[in-house]
Amino acid sequence: MRFSMPEEHLRSPSARRIGLYVHVPFCSVKCHYCNFVITLDRTPPQRERFLEALRREVLQAEKQYGRLAFETVYFGGGTPSQLTEDEFTAAVGFLKKSFIWDKVREFTVEINPGDVSPEKVQAFVSAGVNRASVGAQAFQEELLKAMGRPHGAEQIREAVSLLRAGGIENISLDLIFRLPGQTPAIFRESLNQALALAPSQITLYDLEVHEKTRFGILQNQGRLRLPDEGEHFAMFETAVTALEAAGYRHYELLSFARPGGESRHNLLYWENQDYLGLGPGAFRYLNGIRSQFAETVPDYLRRCEASEWEPAVSDRLSPEDIEWENLLTGLRLDRGVTLADFTRIGEAVRPVLKRLSDAGLTEISQGRAALTFRGRALAETVFSALIQAR
């Protein structure tokens, strides 16, 4: 049955676990698809200013929530690997002073190929990092250039080699599909190159074109030529077939892992657990409240320096809201959801899931619902139908 799952992941919804996400906004370039909160100002004064702002936010979070005990830690961005060894060590140092790290089982850092050196890997390992997420995105030089990526294919392989040599074996690779100029055959070649590196996980990203990005501008000008719907589906089908044949479990909508290689931190999100987000643009979800402290890097720095701690965005979720989020995030996972858990929204949900099942997008068995292969390929259709019933 597709609903089987290791016992450690069949947890009670009331057993709240907490992850830590730290957003590091520095980038050497802005990729053509990027819609994240970043800055290209990497001067020493700006970096010093950011670290001091982060330290202040950490102290405020400790004051507000107490000494939280994290299960996972994730440095994302931006580009955390843009930090120097001393800067990274300093950031982890003041985080450890304010929070409890004894129960941290996974500490991930996002890596940009080209940023890695033996010294940097040693700093990561000394700080407790045991997992790296490498932004490969593609293995064709022309595609990397077309995306505005600041690295080449050989640097991906070099980064993986340096990470392993330094003691970080748990490595995830990111790949993007539906890129301009990308065909199913070209995407399969990227998959083959990624598989040759034998990572613990491969995460796919279905290209999203945002209006204010370089790709968005080109699209508005009619100059962005993306793969058609048939090619798009063929890429997804190719990925699922190739990765499952290579022993990777399709455990989340676009994530594939070898046994034990699943991202514990991302599972916290898909299981709708708690997390503290620090840094510009980061969200946090604690005590039933989802909030974002600042929406831009300048606003983040200014507000931390002025000790203005009211969040820019805050939303308290009702019990019904939480059930809806449990449903939408839970359906991303291969095990799906237990229908009996939805005591408040069940009447609205069941007929929609039945219609989706009749359309071949979901399957319902033994009181659980999950996406079919077709449902995963057309996940936006599934989620849209459920959101309309909300």
VENRA-V652369 format. One record per residue. N is the residue number from 1. RES is the residue in three letters. PSI is psi in degrees with one decimal (999 if undefined). Layout:
N;RES;PSI / N;RES;PSI
This chain:
1;MET;144.2 / 2;ARG;-13.0 / 3;PHE;-0.2 / 4;SER;147.1 / 5;MET;140.9 / 6;PRO;142.9 / 7;GLU;-33.3 / 8;GLU;-19.5 / 9;HIS;-5.7 / 10;LEU;71.6 / 11;ARG;157.3 / 12;SER;139.7 / 13;PRO;-21.2 / 14;SER;-11.3 / 15;ALA;82.2 / 16;ARG;132.4 / 17;ARG;159.2 / 18;ILE;133.8 / 19;GLY;161.8 / 20;LEU;127.7 / 21;TYR;128.1 / 22;VAL;120.7 / 23;HIS;119.2 / 24;VAL;115.1 / 25;PRO;-3.0 / 26;PHE;136.0 / 27;CYS;149.8 / 28;SER;-29.6 / 29;VAL;165.5 / 30;LYS;115.8 / 31;CYS;154.6 / 32;HIS;-13.7 / 33;TYR;-2.9 / 34;CYS;127.6 / 35;ASN;21.7 / 36;PHE;168.1 / 37;VAL;106.4 / 38;ILE;171.3 / 39;THR;144.0 / 40;LEU;-3.4 / 41;ASP;101.6 / 42;ARG;23.9 / 43;THR;153.2 / 44;PRO;-42.9 / 45;PRO;-38.5 / 46;GLN;-39.3 / 47;ARG;-41.2 / 48;GLU;-39.8 / 49;ARG;-41.4 / 50;PHE;-47.1 / 51;LEU;-37.6 / 52;GLU;-39.9 / 53;ALA;-42.9 / 54;LEU;-41.9 / 55;ARG;-41.9 / 56;ARG;-40.9 / 57;GLU;-37.5 / 58;VAL;-47.1 / 59;LEU;-38.8 / 60;GLN;-40.0 / 61;ALA;-39.5 / 62;GLU;-42.0 / 63;LYS;-38.7 / 64;GLN;-41.0 / 65;TYR;-10.5 / 66;GLY;-172.3 / 67;ARG;84.9 / 68;LEU;144.6 / 69;ALA;114.3 / 70;PHE;146.1 / 71;GLU;-32.2 / 72;THR;153.7 / 73;VAL;136.9 / 74;TYR;118.4 / 75;PHE;114.2 / 76;GLY;-171.9 / 77;GLY;-155.1 / 78;GLY;-158.8 / 79;THR;92.5 / 80;PRO;-29.3 / 81;SER;-3.3 / 82;GLN;-19.0 / 83;LEU;144.9 / 84;THR;167.8 / 85;GLU;-44.4 / 86;ASP;-39.8 / 87;GLU;-43.7 / 88;PHE;-45.1 / 89;THR;-40.8 / 90;ALA;-43.4 / 91;ALA;-46.5 / 92;VAL;-35.3 / 93;GLY;-48.2 / 94;PHE;-21.8 / 95;LEU;-41.5 / 96;LYS;-26.4 / 97;LYS;-29.7 / 98;SER;-21.3 / 99;PHE;166.7 / 100;ILE;123.7 / 101;TRP;4.9 / 102;ASP;-28.2 / 103;LYS;7.5 / 104;VAL;121.0 / 105;ARG;-20.2 / 106;GLU;127.4 / 107;PHE;107.2 / 108;THR;142.7 / 109;VAL;130.9 / 110;GLU;135.9 / 111;ILE;133.2 / 112;ASN;123.1 / 113;PRO;134.8 / 114;GLY;-21.1 / 115;ASP;-9.3 / 116;VAL;136.9 / 117;SER;160.5 / 118;PRO;-37.4 / 119;GLU;-39.6 / 120;LYS;-40.4 / 121;VAL;-40.2 / 122;GLN;-39.1 / 123;ALA;-40.5 / 124;PHE;-50.9 / 125;VAL;-41.7 / 126;SER;-30.1 / 127;ALA;-8.5 / 128;GLY;2.7 / 129;VAL;130.9 / 130;ASN;9.1 / 131;ARG;141.3 / 132;ALA;139.2 / 133;SER;111.9 / 134;VAL;123.5 / 135;GLY;75.9 / 136;ALA;-54.8 / 137;GLN;-42.1 / 138;ALA;166.7 / 139;PHE;9.7 / 140;GLN;127.3 / 141;GLU;-39.4 / 142;GLU;-35.5 / 143;LEU;-41.6 / 144;LEU;-43.0 / 145;LYS;-41.0 / 146;ALA;-26.7 / 147;MET;-13.1 / 148;GLY;20.5 / 149;ARG;141.6 / 150;PRO;26.2 / 151;HIS;166.9 / 152;GLY;175.7 / 153;ALA;-38.8 / 154;GLU;-31.5 / 155;GLN;-26.3 / 156;ILE;-49.0 / 157;ARG;-40.1 / 158;GLU;-40.1 / 159;ALA;-45.4 / 160;VAL;-42.1 / 161;SER;-44.0 / 162;LEU;-39.2 / 163;LEU;-45.8 / 164;ARG;-41.0 / 165;ALA;-30.8 / 166;GLY;-4.3 / 167;GLY;4.1 / 168;ILE;102.6 / 169;GLU;-28.3 / 170;ASN;99.3 / 171;ILE;132.6 / 172;SER;140.4 / 173;LEU;136.5 / 174;ASP;137.5 / 175;LEU;143.0 / 176;ILE;137.2 / 177;PHE;163.0 / 178;ARG;35.4 / 179;LEU;152.0 / 180;PRO;129.7 / 181;GLY;-2.1 / 182;GLN;133.5 / 183;THR;165.0 / 184;PRO;-36.9 / 185;ALA;-41.1 / 186;ILE;-41.3 / 187;PHE;-40.1 / 188;ARG;-35.6 / 189;GLU;-39.8 / 190;SER;-41.1 / 191;LEU;-45.0 / 192;ASN;-42.1 / 193;GLN;-40.1 / 194;ALA;-45.0 / 195;LEU;-32.8 / 196;ALA;-24.0 / 197;LEU;-6.0 / 198;ALA;53.0 / 199;PRO;163.3 / 200;SER;-32.5 / 201;GLN;147.1 / 202;ILE;124.0 / 203;THR;129.3 / 204;LEU;146.9 / 205;TYR;119.2 / 206;ASP;117.2 / 207;LEU;126.5 / 208;GLU;130.8 / 209;VAL;114.8 / 210;HIS;145.1 / 211;GLU;-41.9 / 212;LYS;4.0 / 213;THR;170.0 / 214;ARG;-43.8 / 215;PHE;-38.5 / 216;GLY;-40.6 / 217;ILE;-44.1 / 218;LEU;-38.7 / 219;GLN;-42.3 / 220;ASN;-27.4 / 221;GLN;-0.4 / 222;GLY;23.2 / 223;ARG;7.1 / 224;LEU;112.3 / 225;ARG;107.2 / 226;LEU;157.4 / 227;PRO;147.7 / 228;ASP;178.4 / 229;GLU;-40.5 / 230;GLY;-42.3 / 231;GLU;-37.8 / 232;HIS;-50.9 / 233;PHE;-38.9 / 234;ALA;-36.8 / 235;MET;-44.6 / 236;PHE;-45.6 / 237;GLU;-41.6 / 238;THR;-43.6 / 239;ALA;-48.8 / 240;VAL;-46.5 / 241;THR;-48.3 / 242;ALA;-43.1 / 243;LEU;-40.6 / 244;GLU;-37.9 / 245;ALA;-28.7 / 246;ALA;4.2 / 247;GLY;13.1 / 248;TYR;133.9 / 249;ARG;130.3 / 250;HIS;74.2 / 251;TYR;-18.0 / 252;GLU;162.2 / 253;LEU;-47.9 / 254;LEU;23.1 / 255;SER;135.4 / 256;PHE;130.8 / 257;ALA;149.4 / 258;ARG;158.6 / 259;PRO;124.2 / 260;GLY;-5.6 / 261;GLY;3.9 / 262;GLU;142.1 / 263;SER;110.1 / 264;ARG;-36.7 / 265;HIS;-47.3 / 266;ASN;-30.3 / 267;LEU;-31.5 / 268;LEU;-40.6 / 269;TYR;-48.0 / 270;TRP;-21.9 / 271;GLU;6.5 / 272;ASN;42.0 / 273;GLN;-177.2 / 274;ASP;152.5 / 275;TYR;146.6 / 276;LEU;124.2 / 277;GLY;130.2 / 278;LEU;148.3 / 279;GLY;167.1 / 280;PRO;131.7 / 281;GLY;-10.6 / 282;ALA;143.3 / 283;PHE;154.4 / 284;ARG;153.5 / 285;TYR;98.6 / 286;LEU;139.5 / 287;ASN;35.5 / 288;GLY;9.4 / 289;ILE;126.9 / 290;ARG;129.6 / 291;SER;160.1 / 292;GLN;122.8 / 293;PHE;-45.0 / 294;ALA;150.7 / 295;GLU;-9.8 / 296;THR;162.2 / 297;VAL;-47.8 / 298;PRO;-40.8 / 299;ASP;-38.3 / 300;TYR;-49.2 / 301;LEU;-45.7 / 302;ARG;-44.6 / 303;ARG;-36.4 / 304;CYS;-42.4 / 305;GLU;-30.6 / 306;ALA;0.9 / 307;SER;41.7 / 308;GLU;97.0 / 309;TRP;3.7 / 310;GLU;132.4 / 311;PRO;150.2 / 312;ALA;-33.3 / 313;VAL;133.4 / 314;SER;137.4 / 315;ASP;118.4 / 316;ARG;124.0 / 317;LEU;133.7 / 318;SER;165.9 / 319;PRO;-35.9 / 320;GLU;-42.2 / 321;ASP;-43.2 / 322;ILE;-40.4 / 323;GLU;-40.8 / 324;TRP;-42.5 / 325;GLU;-37.4 / 326;ASN;-39.3 / 327;LEU;-50.7 / 328;LEU;-36.0 / 329;THR;-38.5 / 330;GLY;-33.7 / 331;LEU;-14.8 / 332;ARG;-22.4 / 333;LEU;151.3 / 334;ASP;-28.2 / 335;ARG;-14.0 / 336;GLY;-149.0 / 337;VAL;155.0 / 338;THR;119.2 / 339;LEU;-30.3 / 340;ALA;-16.7 / 341;ASP;-16.7 / 342;PHE;71.6 / 343;THR;-24.9 / 344;ARG;-32.2 / 345;ILE;4.4 / 346;GLY;-40.5 / 347;GLU;-35.1 / 348;ALA;-30.4 / 349;VAL;-43.2 / 350;ARG;-46.7 / 351;PRO;-32.4 / 352;VAL;-44.6 / 353;LEU;-35.7 / 354;LYS;-43.8 / 355;ARG;-40.9 / 356;LEU;-34.3 / 357;SER;-42.5 / 358;ASP;-28.8 / 359;ALA;-0.2 / 360;GLY;16.5 / 361;LEU;-25.9 / 362;THR;162.0 / 363;GLU;142.3 / 364;ILE;124.5 / 365;SER;131.3 / 366;GLN;42.4 / 367;GLY;10.7 / 368;ARG;152.0 / 369;ALA;140.6 / 370;ALA;161.8 / 371;LEU;141.3 / 372;THR;178.0 / 373;PHE;-46.2 / 374;ARG;-36.7 / 375;GLY;-35.2 / 376;ARG;-40.2 / 377;ALA;-30.1 / 378;LEU;41.0 / 379;ALA;-35.4 / 380;GLU;-37.6 / 381;THR;-42.8 / 382;VAL;-51.5 / 383;PHE;-36.5 / 384;SER;-42.0 / 385;ALA;-39.0 / 386;LEU;-41.1 / 387;ILE;-35.8 / 388;GLN;-25.6 / 389;ALA;-8.7 / 390;ARG;999
